[in-house]
Amino acid sequence: MSRFCFIIALLCVLASPEIYSQDSTFFNTTLKTIISEVEIAGRIKPISNTYSIGYEDNAIEVRLTTQPQVSDVSYRYRIVENSFEGDKTYPWITTKSNEIRVDSLSPAIYRFEIIATSTINHQSSKPIFVEFKIEYPWWRSWWFWGACFVTLFGLFYGRERFLKFWADEEQRHYKQVTELELRTLQLQMNPHFVFNALNAVQSFILTRDSISANNYLSKFANLIRLFLDSSRSKYITLSDEIKLLSLYVEMEKLRFDNKFDYHFDISPDVNQFVDIPTMILQPFIENAINHGLRYKETKGNLYINFYNQGKFLVCRIEDDGVGRERAKQIQAKSRKGYQSQGLKITEERLRTFNMIADSDIRFSIADRITSTNDANIDVGTLIEIKFPKFG
């Protein structure tokens, strides 16, 4: 009975598939494949299951032996490659040599599977595994491409910053130059205005009108003080500008012996604390008085209105004087070489101011009455100055 059980157990062991290989040989549990030496790029390396190799050191030689040592043995090996392109399993290779040499491996992970087989009894050892990781060259590594990307990004960013810096510097210098031009033009207004005011004082003195001269000088001193206060800045509030203009028009009325009346009208919805460029409106009013109302045979009227029109604050200056054409004819006969520079300087100031402040201040000059052929009718002049509203 015990002999029968032993025979049954032996048959079960022999029938187990684990002891057979794919070519119907079976593993010998006593035969072992041993890696005795690993040489990489001509240099002996310590025995290990995994090796990491530089892309230039891709010549591998593996020397094998068996335990126990068998004189008549062959080796079978295959390579499983794992790379970015996917996995690839190469066919089995059988060799009598105990040296496996592989040259010129591409960057990837290679898994060597090695089996020793006795040619006498066709028994095979259990497979052993060794892995070689061939590194990618530095110019194909992720950190290299990352560094390249960062470097290129830095170069482009630095270039843009450099160009922007010089563009800003150029714009800053240009703005300084144009601001100096604006200040120069603003200073040119001072002697022009003072010249006209002193002419009026001189006229009162020559006519021995000391009371009018004293009254005019008093108003002139107040006006100069207001003007000096406002000339320190490029801007003035609309409220202060109206005070300055009121005093100026009152002086001009006194100078021309009440030859005209003036009317200020500020719309209730106008913000009188809004800032506008200094001394922009005065030359237009001066032009209306000196080139329109002063030549009128009867008493004239000057209307100065402020109102909102869409995105603009509008100053409308209107007179019922002789008009621009008749004023030119009269001036051509009475003046010898003198030309008023106030309006020309103001036009240059507006152009420069718009350039600096990226603004859009506009003005237009037209005849107040356009449909008449009667030379005796005073057509008058209509001026509109539009200031863009901010905020």
C-alpha angles and dihedrals in degrees: 000000000000091000090054092052091050092053092049092050092049091052091051092052093049091048094055110115093213093077093056127081126211092273093053094261116126130226118257107220090206096051114083132183112223129189104225099178140005120201120189120187090342095309125111113236130199114263112268140149093237133038129187112206134185117244091250093051095062099131107105130185122183120191118203139196136171135235114249092027112246121196098209107048137134129199130223123195140167134186128227111201123204116190141141089276091059138261122319127185116202122210123265117273122203121205138169091212119094090217122085112194125184123179136194100013116183119233107284141096114281122195114198116205112194131186128180118213128194110227091206102060097008092235116153133207124234111272119263125205134213125176129211120192111199107202121224116249114267092252089058097045122110093239091054093052089043090052090047091051092048091046094049091045089049091049093049092043091047091048091051091046090048093049091045090049093053091042089052090046091050091047091048093051090045090051091049091052093048091046089053089050089051092050089049091052090046090053089050088062091061100065091039093055094040090049091057093045094050089048088059092049089048090052091054092048093050090052090048091238096146095166092055090043091052092045091048093048090051092053090043091054091051091047093049090051091052090045094050091048091052096040091068089075135042089231137056130183116255090240092057091043090055090051090051093046092047091054091045094050090047090054091049091049089052091046092054092044097250092306091152142022123228130213127196117197120181117185113236092236093056115109104228092193094064115116123242130174114281120258095002099124100041096073091052091052090045089052091051092051101040098039102032118020098037091063094047113113093212130044112288138204133231118200121194114184131178120196142145121258113181109293093351136083104218128206110196116195113189131175134176093218130132095284133241099286096051090043090056091049092049093046092049089059100040105035126068111208097322118129125179112245099186098092093042092051090047091052090052090047092052092049091049093044092051089051094051100040095035086236134148108220109165135187136186133190122202141155113273092219115034104166104069137099096186109112091200094062115093104231095191128200133269121203126183123190115188121200117191112236118233127206 
